[in-house]
Amino acid sequence: DIAYILRGCDILHSFEDSAGRVVVGPRHPLEAALIVQARVGSVQAETSIITRLVSSIRPALGDSDENDEMDFAIELLRAVGHQGPERARFAAFYLQLSAALKGIRENRGIRNPRLMLQEANLQREWVVWMSRTGQRPQEAGEVLATAQVVLQDAMDLLKDSRRQRSLRKFVATELLSALGTEIVNSISQGATFEEVTRKFERFRQALHVARAMDFTEYSPVDVLVWTTVAMVESGRFDETKRIEAIADVLDAMETVDTDLLDSSNLELFHTRMMQLAPLLGDSKLSDAAFEALQALGSTAGYYVRAREIGGPSRGVPQVDEALASRYRDAWDYLDSHRPQIAHDPRCLNLLFDYWWLTKTRRPLFRDERTVVRLEENEWLY
């Protein structure tokens, strides 16, 4: 039997898991990688083997939509995917791998949201890789459109599943990323202003859906930043829409609690802030732009001007007298325009932040078991 054969093979180890199944693995991952590269010979051949393995997945039995084969396939695809150690070797073949997942979905009826997430992610990351290597394939737009359809189908499958809320959140973020990548690709392909603007409106709708699922999740904010930077740098916004977009990004970044980010996301957060810096330096609001925003019924001008006065309201370790004075001036400015900003959550959040920092000299929710010295009428503010 298989167990007897494996006992005579010293490069493979086998053991029984908690369910009594025989699990086979290499003696050492590096040794396994060297043997595979020596015997298989090329990344094309490795991709072909992975494709055959994925195409052989059998559907789950009973009420479950998962099985060991699906788990193995997803783990394998992640290992060669954009966050895996083998990305540089396999990125050019992501479209071939996604085609294998498409085949089992369309031809064999295996419509598993986790596999569909991997399929769409491989498609999007193929477009990203092609762009980073200076290539602009004509089919990129079609590939991204297909990824969006797959992700929307996955969202529909997960719509009534409370057990898989976390997976639905990942699918929503991937859909947002696909829309953002489509915008960047359209800009590079010279799409018209109307076309890019229409796609950006779809992107904004998807952003609201993704953030509503988990407001503390950083990934949707990150996608918003790099998509908006691409739009602004391309010159596709007029002055009023540029200010509106910058206000949205600033508001989103203000809501990120950096204390909750892991090291990789924290590094990414600061990288995005550096990318935003040139845009923020150019976002000083002229009187003409402010009046144009008011004429359009937009309150973004109040937000940007308050930020010009007070600066960032989050991530400040200590509030000294000079900073408190800036916060007080910004708070006074927003408070004096309370009727105009009454229905703008961006401005109201900023107003409260500035008020809180002025009164307490410490960031909101920064410390635990701390007495906040506010008067009774201030607690009713």
Buried (B, 14 or more C-beta within 10 A) or exposed (E): EEEEEBEEEEEBEBEEEEEEEEEEEBEEEEEBEEEBBEEBEEBEEBBBEBBEBBBEBEBBEEEEBEBEBBEEBBEBBEBBBBEBEEBEBBBBBBBBBBBBBBBBBEEEEBBBBBBBBBBBBBBBBBBBBBBEEEEEBEEBBEBBEBBBEBBBBBBEBBEEEEEBEEBBBBBBBBBBBBBBBBBBBBBEEEBEEEBBBEBBEEBBEBBEBBBEBBEEBBBBBBBBBBBBBBBBEBEBBEEBBBBBBBBBBBBBBBBBBEEEBEEEBBEBBEEBBEBBEEBBEEBEBEEEBBEBBBEEEBBBBBBBBBBBBBEEBBBBEEBEEEBBEBBBBBBBBBEEBEEBBEEBEBBBBBBBBBBBBBBBBBBEEEEEEEEEEEEEEEEEE
